[in-house]
Amino acid sequence: MHFLAGSVEGGDGAPFSALDPIGGAELQPVYREASKDQVDRACVAAAAAADPFAATPPATRAALLRDIADGLQGLGDALVERVQAETALPAARVEGERARTIMQLNQFADLVEDGSWVDARIDHADPDRQPMPKPDLRRMHLPLGPVAVFGASNFPLAYSVAGGDTAPALAAGCPVIVKGHPAHPGTSEMVGGVIQAAVAKNGLPAGTFSLLHGRLHETGEALVSHEAVKAVGFTGSHGGGRALCDIAAARREPIPVFAEMGSANPVVVLPNALRQRGAAVAAQLAASALLAQGQFCTSPGMVVWLDGEGSEAFSATLREQLTGAAPGPAVHPSIRQGYERAMAELTTLPVELSAAADRAVNSSDVCPALLQATPQAFLQNARLRTEIYGPAVLAVVCEDAAQLQQVLAALDGHLTATVHGDGADFVEHAAAVAALRSRAGRLIANGVPTGVEVSSAMVHGGPYPAASDARFSAVGVTSILRWVRPACWQDWPQDQLPVELQDDNPRGISRLVNGEPG
Ligand code: NAP
């Protein structure tokens, strides 16, 4: 069922079902594609809710977020079981993702209550200033208005209906319309029901939240094209994110799309680390690349090193660990098909493929692989420089530092980059580190990129094409900044100002007054 601004609706759109990732059988119940009319009504209701929802006291929005968090927990094992049925993810992983989603919601509740996130700045008037008097200026963040959210298939909770786009949008005071991912409509429906109940419980306008199901691109496109929608949050493939960016940019009123897309998360192993602990680094890298069959946006899909002492051991261990690993299920059949297409495409390029393809593999499984390309092939074939979504790692061995530099200079933007270095490595290869710094959102030393801490210092984003706007993070409380705009009041009557900007600071929030904390 769709949750449409407080009501629960079916409809007569084309039917579709989630598919069991193992075996491909259709799961019950049947969902209906949202109609153009349903998209329109959800957007119109969101527009009507925008001002009243933006004006709600912070305590109300905090209560909404905490009620959603409690509601998710209250769904208990039934939620975990439905996620597993729709994604084949192990129970422990689903429980961990649920805990993270609940933590995110509670973090945003705390943020809203604290209030300082509005970044209030007050510059007092100076009527005696020469040659012109200075006006009284006060600014803070205001919500953008209705936000359309598209979640990814590989994070059915943390990047879906109540995930990392929805939580900060509701915290900021933006109504949310979710276009549910068609791979997990049952999970989406359970979570959507919790949000709708929390909206009603807190007496909020019905248009504060809608969830529409659909598997046709037209449904998502209609949502992004609707004039009531003022921003879009997207997590998923580069093709999907880019399509929505283009639609949003071509509207009469262009709107921002904060798209977090694919990333190959390059890893560079510098000479001392290669020599001293190459095999251990290779094993650590392989374990990270194999997590959840490589279905993490931060999965390390590319490794580059300089030929030299330790190179053979590194290469042999990486091959052994990847090709010796058991295949496992993709979260849905189209991810597996996409992986198989990518592997077929890559084998038409000058790469050496090592995969245990001769092992019996279930039809739902993806098979780990190591691909090796020369630096020349890497530089000449753009496809080798983009994400392979699944448990594959591309290895590039460079002859010298100059070639390493050429390879790194050819990289596009990525969510993360990892450097393994010991002793003088970081100093001697400062140019390589600088090349990575300018191409990645998060730099990691001597670790793995998987495992994204939900923390205020986190950056989950990066230069295009990893994200559509490198200035923002999709993880951590700073992600709220995507859904707000700065607004200024000049010489405004004191009692008509938002409380955050009044002289006596009734909420006691952190502010800058004439450039000083106050
Ligand atoms: P996806 O196929 O792009 O789907 C994401 C959502 O966008 C779905 O609702 C999908 O609906 C919709 N969509 C896709 N293309 C569209 C188009 N052209 N027009 C309108 N709507 C469109 O991605 P996925 O399979 O769920 O996730 C896998 C990808 O996500 C990987 O590349 C992975 O790296 C990336 N990812 C990135 C992050 C991050 O934070 N950067 C996190 C997780 C995953 P339809 O199914 O109807 O097309």
Boltz pocket constraint, residues with backbone or C-beta under 6 A from the ligand:
constraints:
  - pocket:
      binder: B
      contacts: [[A, 150], [A, 151], [A, 152], [A, 153], [A, 154], [A, 155], [A, 159], [A, 179], [A, 180], [A, 181], [A, 182], [A, 214], [A, 215], [A, 216], [A, 217], [A, 218], [A, 220], [A, 221], [A, 235], [A, 236], [A, 237], [A, 238], [A, 239], [A, 240], [A, 241], [A, 243], [A, 244], [A, 260], [A, 261], [A, 262], [A, 263], [A, 296], [A, 297], [A, 335], [A, 387], [A, 389], [A, 415], [A, 460], [A, 466], [A, 474]]
      max_distance: 6.0
